[in-house]
Amino acid sequence: MTKCAAVIIGAGPAGLTAAIEFQRRSQISPIVIESSREVGGISRTVRYKGNRMDIGGHRFFSKSDRVMKWWLDMMPIEPGADADGYLGYHGQRRDLPKTAPGCNAQTEDLVMLVRQRKSRIYFLRRFFDYPIRVTASTLRKLGGVRTLRCGLSYLRTILLPQREEKSLEDFLVNRFGKQLYLTFFKSYTEKVWGVPCREISAEWGAQRIKGLSLKKVIFHFLRSTFMPSSSDGIAQKNTETSLIERFLYPKFGPGQLWEHVADVIRDGGGEFHFGIVIDRIVVDGSRVVSVEGLNEAGERCSFYGDHFLSTMPVRDLIRALSCEVPREVIEISEGLIYRDFITVGLLVRRLAINEDDGSPLKDNWVYIQEPDVMMGRLQIYNNWSPSMVSSLDKVWIGLEFFCSDTDEMWKLSDLAMTKLAIDEAARIGILKADDVEDSHVVRVPKTYPAYFGTYNRFDIIRRYIDGFENLFLVGRNGMHKYNNQDHSMLTAMAAVENITSGTVSKENIWAINTEMDYHESQTEKSL
Ligand SMILES: Cc1cc2nc3c(=O)[nH]c(=O)nc-3n(C[C@H](O)[C@H](O)[C@H](O)COP(=O)(O)OP(=O)(O)OC[C@H]3O[C@@H](n4cnc5c(N)ncnc54)[C@H](O)[C@@H]3O)c2cc1C
């Protein structure tokens, strides 16, 4: 009997999960084609002279037991971490599984660290809690005039709300008042998406901000100010711990997990082909026959299989189809919008800002709300894992910029981009330019599939592609979903299960929830 093959486009979390699941559950051989030279996709770890960069900072937490177990079967938790016994993420908690006996993070590298999140908002050259809390310190930092303005504009909103919420701006102003919206939402949200908040739909806000409003923030302030010990000790303690976010993190960054997964796939006989950009999907009627792409030598390669899984961006996939694609599908696909991402890694002697007690900043990342710079976030890799840094007497940071590949910024040389990043960081007081010792620029196209443009008609593309019975769309750009790794993995698992069970429908894959209430940028949750 000839062995079946599954051709998988992309070696990110979705593609690698699919490959290993085929090996675990079937006789189907995975053939993974990857355009870059690395595995992990957006969740890779970039190496630079002994230092490591994480594109965006990847917290490992999932509501799915299956995903948590999957990760921990690959990499056990560091020993001692189960002392406190839980992980927490956006108000959700789960117990921490026990560490495998004999495992030691000091001597063993293949481990998950348990990290406690710290991230704040940097605005007015000061730090504000994230999510913002109304405390005496917040009001002091905002200053009397701004606080008064925020209060008055909130009152105005209560008395004269915008009746019809058409845009994200209307949505936010109605919940927080104009001044707070301008202070804590507008700049960062527009940096991420590159469009004014008034051009983003209100439904999007409703979906993402679920139940958050100034009323609740004020209620928490009053309760903590006037009834600090009114509840019994245990309940109070529980409330506090539920707000503490703790997540898993591979010792050497997210890519370490995916590199290990790729090794396991190779050991199981799986095939990898790197440096090949798939640009043609050859179809015959309702089936895909093969995919083609150019390798680095400029030669055209073809890959044949029985099943095809794609994690490549939907727009690229539609362009690659060999058949005549309906005009409407092309129009919607060409109207899909993506945001691109640049991280400038800087190795610095020290930062120019510290904690109040003079110790180094403890944040994993900081939201840069300052409107006079383009920078969106600052990652402090030392605080994700000390193993991300070659020398612990240095600070290894990532300055993150959101842009579009058509922007001037995307086309800047590495030197010019580094200069821009250093200038901005120095301008807002994060570092002194003289303290920068080294730098590394990473550009990642299509990091954010956007839910505007033609996205509201995406169903038409979906129905069309689902018509190819042996083609399965999985993952982030594969399905145009603003997701986390666990969603990519679950869609890959579902696709493999459909294939191995002979299920042609893809409904169950599309039905997997991206868990809209916990996402990486949390743009809209700034309050
Ligand atoms: C800033 C940021 C922060 C994030 N933080 C978190 C977090 O805290 N926790 C979390 O779980 N997730 C986080 N994520 C999400 C996570 O990165 C993604 O969910 C995950 O990487 C998606 O995996 P994927 O395999 O679906 O896609 P990708 O990671 O995009 O992988 C797709 C792969 O396909 C390859 N490819 C594309 N086109 C072609 C082609 N034509 N031919 C061949 N190969 C191709 C690409 O090179 C890539 O390797 C974050 C994302 C971003 C951008």
The ligand as an SDF file (V2000), in Angstrom:
LIG
                    3D

 53 58  0  0  0  0  0  0  0  0999 V2000
    3.2730   40.7750   18.8040 C   0  0  0  0  0  0  0  0  0  0  0  0
    2.7160   39.3990   19.0070 C   0  0  0  0  0  0  0  0  0  0  0  0
    2.6120   38.8670   20.2950 C   0  0  0  0  0  0  0  0  0  0  0  0
    2.0760   37.5850   20.5010 C   0  0  0  0  0  0  0  0  0  0  0  0
    1.9710   37.0810   21.7830 N   0  0  0  0  0  0  0  0  0  0  0  0
    1.4450   35.8450   21.9970 C   0  0  0  0  0  0  0  0  0  0  0  0
    1.3550   35.3070   23.3100 C   0  0  0  0  0  0  0  0  0  0  0  0
    1.6930   35.9710   24.2970 O   0  0  0  0  0  0  0  0  0  0  0  0
    0.8950   34.0390   23.4530 N   0  0  0  0  0  0  0  0  0  0  0  0
    0.5150   33.2870   22.3780 C   0  0  0  0  0  0  0  0  0  0  0  0
    0.1600   32.1200   22.5620 O   0  0  0  0  0  0  0  0  0  0  0  0
    0.5500   33.7970   21.1190 N   0  0  0  0  0  0  0  0  0  0  0  0
    0.9980   35.0430   20.9140 C   0  0  0  0  0  0  0  0  0  0  0  0
    1.0640   35.5690   19.6320 N   0  0  0  0  0  0  0  0  0  0  0  0
    0.4440   34.8150   18.5330 C   0  0  0  0  0  0  0  0  0  0  0  0
    1.3580   33.7530   17.9350 C   0  0  0  0  0  0  0  0  0  0  0  0
    2.5490   34.3590   17.4940 O   0  0  0  0  0  0  0  0  0  0  0  0
    0.6330   33.1030   16.7780 C   0  0  0  0  0  0  0  0  0  0  0  0
   -0.6440   32.6610   17.2200 O   0  0  0  0  0  0  0  0  0  0  0  0
    1.3350   31.8960   16.1770 C   0  0  0  0  0  0  0  0  0  0  0  0
    2.6810   32.1040   15.8630 O   0  0  0  0  0  0  0  0  0  0  0  0
    0.5960   31.5150   14.8970 C   0  0  0  0  0  0  0  0  0  0  0  0
    1.1040   30.3110   14.3990 O   0  0  0  0  0  0  0  0  0  0  0  0
    0.8060   29.8730   12.8890 P   0  0  0  0  0  0  0  0  0  0  0  0
    1.5620   28.6410   12.6540 O   0  0  0  0  0  0  0  0  0  0  0  0
   -0.6520   29.8800   12.6980 O   0  0  0  0  0  0  0  0  0  0  0  0
    1.3560   31.0700   12.0110 O   0  0  0  0  0  0  0  0  0  0  0  0
    2.8080   31.7000   11.8860 P   0  0  0  0  0  0  0  0  0  0  0  0
    3.4640   31.7630   13.2040 O   0  0  0  0  0  0  0  0  0  0  0  0
    2.5980   32.9590   11.1340 O   0  0  0  0  0  0  0  0  0  0  0  0
    3.5920   30.6600   10.9860 O   0  0  0  0  0  0  0  0  0  0  0  0
    3.3310   30.5610    9.5970 C   0  0  0  0  0  0  0  0  0  0  0  0
    4.5870   30.0510    8.8930 C   0  0  0  0  0  0  0  0  0  0  0  0
    4.2920   29.9110    7.5150 O   0  0  0  0  0  0  0  0  0  0  0  0
    5.3880   30.3890    6.7500 C   0  0  0  0  0  0  0  0  0  0  0  0
    4.8740   30.8020    5.4330 N   0  0  0  0  0  0  0  0  0  0  0  0
    4.0600   31.8440    5.1560 C   0  0  0  0  0  0  0  0  0  0  0  0
    3.8220   31.9360    3.8450 N   0  0  0  0  0  0  0  0  0  0  0  0
    4.4780   30.9070    3.2530 C   0  0  0  0  0  0  0  0  0  0  0  0
    4.6250   30.4610    1.9090 C   0  0  0  0  0  0  0  0  0  0  0  0
    4.0130   31.0920    0.8790 N   0  0  0  0  0  0  0  0  0  0  0  0
    5.3960   29.3730    1.6690 N   0  0  0  0  0  0  0  0  0  0  0  0
    6.0070   28.7260    2.6840 C   0  0  0  0  0  0  0  0  0  0  0  0
    5.9160   29.1080    3.9830 N   0  0  0  0  0  0  0  0  0  0  0  0
    5.1550   30.1800    4.2590 C   0  0  0  0  0  0  0  0  0  0  0  0
    5.9150   31.5440    7.5710 C   0  0  0  0  0  0  0  0  0  0  0  0
    7.2640   31.8350    7.2530 O   0  0  0  0  0  0  0  0  0  0  0  0
    5.7640   31.0080    8.9910 C   0  0  0  0  0  0  0  0  0  0  0  0
    6.8960   30.3310    9.4280 O   0  0  0  0  0  0  0  0  0  0  0  0
    1.6190   36.8290   19.3990 C   0  0  0  0  0  0  0  0  0  0  0  0
    1.7350   37.3640   18.1060 C   0  0  0  0  0  0  0  0  0  0  0  0
    2.2610   38.6310   17.9120 C   0  0  0  0  0  0  0  0  0  0  0  0
    2.3620   39.1850   16.5270 C   0  0  0  0  0  0  0  0  0  0  0  0
  1  2  1  0
  2  3  1  0
  2 52  2  0
  3  4  2  0
  4  5  1  0
  4 50  1  0
  5  6  2  0
  6  7  1  0
  6 13  1  0
  7  8  2  0
  7  9  1  0
  9 10  1  0
 10 11  2  0
 10 12  1  0
 12 13  2  0
 13 14  1  0
 14 15  1  0
 14 50  1  0
 15 16  1  0
 16 17  1  0
 16 18  1  0
 18 19  1  0
 18 20  1  0
 20 21  1  0
 20 22  1  0
 22 23  1  0
 23 24  1  0
 24 25  2  0
 24 26  1  0
 24 27  1  0
 27 28  1  0
 28 29  2  0
 28 30  1  0
 28 31  1  0
 31 32  1  0
 32 33  1  0
 33 34  1  0
 33 48  1  0
 34 35  1  0
 35 36  1  0
 35 46  1  0
 36 37  1  0
 36 45  1  0
 37 38  2  0
 38 39  1  0
 39 40  1  0
 39 45  2  0
 40 41  1  0
 40 42  2  0
 42 43  1  0
 43 44  2  0
 44 45  1  0
 46 47  1  0
 46 48  1  0
 48 49  1  0
 50 51  2  0
 51 52  1  0
 52 53  1  0
M  END
$$$$
